Amino acid sequence: MGTGRSGPRVLVIRLALLALLLAAWEGFAGGLGPTWRLVDPIIVGRPSAILADLREYAASGLLGRDLRTTLIETFLGLGLGIAGGVAVGLLFGYWRTMAEVLEPLMVALNSLPRITVAPIVILWFGLGMTSKVMLSLFTVFFVMFFNTFLGIRTVDGELIKAVRVMGGTARDVTRMVVIPSVTSWIFAALRTSVSFALSGAVVGEFIGSTEGLGYRMLIAAGTLETDRVFAIMILLMVIGSGLVELTRRVEGYLLRWRPSLTAMG
Amino acid sequence: MRIAVDRLGVRFQRGVEALRDVTFEVGSGELVALVGPSGCGKSTALNAIASLIPPGEAEVTGTILIDGTDIRLGKARQAALGYVFQRDTLFPWRTVLQNVEAGLEIRRLPKGERRAKANSLIELVGLSGFGHYYPHQISGGMRQRTSLIRTLAYDPQVILMDEPFGALDANTRLILQAELIRIWAQHRTTILFVTHDLTEAITLGERVIVLSKRPGRISAVHDVPIPHPRDPFELHGRREFADLHGAIWRSVSQDFRGAGR
């Protein structure tokens, strides 16, 4: 948070630190001649080699394909997970009996480490994209579900009273109070969901697949192509933080009425 | 519009009796203050009049008529009733302007009319220029002003106010009291104003109804013989104010001392 608001001085220090770190990595991995070499580049890779590998990866056309696959899985999983989680969360919020009956089940499913469902999901949905979408969906679903449910439960009763006393109907209450307050909870969960969706897709690719960034990374690790592993890690980092930053901005705009997210004035 | 409360009793499910046998009237266009020690059931009385007490929560006995119609018949009261809460209940996701428009939106008023009306009210209480601020960006006094005009916006015939200035600092409180008097003198809406502050009750009310500690019963009703519009800033120094305050205080201090337990 707040990374975009730091002054130029901080930015300069950050860039200098990053350059230093990369130079040290390059040097110790032997990139600046044998004198500095401390570790085997097969184990730790080397920035220059990683960059070269990234170029090659892109040129071969594989990168485009893998990227496409992983992103489609991520976005489908994210979209479906959000839709499903919000829908079921609303259902639970409005239908108390169902919530009371099924809450332990949801809590149990949620406490299951997400990755552990991967093998069964692959078994059910095969090696194609579907299984990754499902896994991604599964991880996102619970975050959205619990936030939506909690959002409905914590709607401010005083605000409902205020609408009632102004002559508002149940529909007015929904429109003027429930939807805006639940929306804020949903948006709060969105940032987590975005990174969850990406990890869901990549982990799914680890377990069993034929393409995608996760698949390519696992293959590279198996054949000791350390540079490729790092190249993909860096790609994932960029994609992940890009998506999170995007959500943060959208959220900051939509929730500008919230004190913590807006600048005063 | 006239409020007639007849032998109102409220007993909560957990056995707490909040009000017993409370009977009073607020005449059309009258500004009446209901004062009592904390926990005496003042707010409960307002909630009962606004039918904001959920049926499962308490047993309500007696009758409450608004302009001769029993409030339990619902519907009719809604168009006519305004309620200003203790804590400002502004929608945090709406700007000042959008908050003031809320009641008009519920009444399906066209957008242009809504905006015009809200803006004129915003001007009335000196909030011009703050229409596009969100509640968290303005002061407590401004928020409570916004609450007040949000209620005024849809022209309720009766306004119930539950310690609306209780959370404000002394000076802001006086300013808002003066504003309320000014607006009331213009519109002559029926107002029932609940407060635990005797000074505030005498400042505002044409009559002051005093409730005893729990279970709340009416222990006294005093006319305030100071003509309206009054000036809260000047009033407190006046002789008749001090005399009345002293007289009422003597009659209730025993109750106020024992309250809050």
Interface residues (C-beta under 8 A of the other chain):
Chain A: D156 E158 L159 K161 A162 V163 R164 V165 M166 G167 G168 T169 D172 M176 V177 P180 S181 S184 R256 W257 R258 P259 T262 M264 G265
Chain B: A50 L52 Q78 A79 L81 G82 Y83 F85 R87 T89 F91 P92 W93 R94 T95 A102 G103 E105 I106 R107 Y134 P135 H136 Q137 T151 Y154
